Amino acid sequence: MGVADVIPGVSGGTIAFITGIYDELIGSIRSINLELFRKLLKGEFSEFWKSLNGNFLMSVLANRHQSFFISQSHVVAFGELSCASMVLFFRIDLDFCSTDFP
């Protein structure tokens, strides 16, 4: 999901849907409520983590952040490669790029 967020036109939600984790992700986010924080404040950490679906959310967030930071150095190269591929494949006329902008 992290890599998808840096690619224009692709959202992390789309990737979550395609990979089949969308429903669990939405359900886990919906579980965040006042009762959940009451469990945390009472020191019921095990119940808090289970109600939050903490293992799932932690793995999604960790992988999302990791892939996002790793991909930052490759975004420019990926974008240039994508544009070059589209130009060659679709034979897009890029004369509009030579226009001088004020």
N, C-alpha and C positions, 0 to 999 in steps of 0.2 A: 504494500500500500504506500510505502514511503517513496519508492521509485515512481509509482504512478502519479503521485502528487507533483512531481517536478516535470512531468511530461505534459505539455500543453494539450488540452482536450481529453485527458484521461483523469478520472477521479478515483480516489481511494475507495469510495463507495461502490463504484463499478467493479473494481477488483474484488472487493469483499463479496459482492453478489456472485461474480463469476466463480470464485473459489468456494462458495457455499457457506461462508461464515457470517453473512449479512444478518440473518435472523438472530443468531447467537449474540452478535455484536450489539444489535439494537436492544435485545432483551437485557443484556448486561448493563447497558447505559441506562435503560429504564429502571433498573433495580436501584439506582442511586437516588435515595430519598432520605427523609428525616429519620425514619426508623433505622436505616443503615448506620447513620452517624451516631444515633443513640447507642447502638451496639458497640461502636468504636469507643465512645466516651465511657461506657460501663466497663471497658476492658475485655469485652468478649471478642477477642481478635480472631479466633477460629470461626465463630459464627459470622463475623463481619466479612472475612475473606471469602467464606463459602457463599454468603448472600450476594456479595459483589461479583462472584465468579472471577475472583482475583487472578487465578492462574491463567485463565484465558486472556483477560484484559492486559495483564502484565506481558504476556508473550506477544500479543498484538502490538502493544505500544513499544516494547523493546525492539522488535523486528522492524517496526515502522521507522523509528528514529535511527536505527542502525543503517538501514538501507537508504534512508534519506541523506544522511551525512556521507556515506560512502559514494552515493551517486552524484553528489555536488560537483566533484572534480570531473565527472564524465558527461555532465549535462551539455556543455558547449559542444564537445565532440559528437555526442549523440544527435544534437540538433543540426549540426552541420552535415552529418552523414545522412540524416533523414531528409533534409532539404535537397541535397545532391541526388539522393535516390529518387525523390519525387520528380525532380527536373528531368532526370534521365528516363524514368519510366513513363511519365506523362508528357514529356517534351513541353514543359511549361515555358512560355515565352517570358523572359525576365527583363524585357525592355523597360518596364515601369520602374525598375530599380535605378535606372540611369537618370531619372528625373531629379533635378536639383531642388531640394526643399529649402524654403527660406529659413 
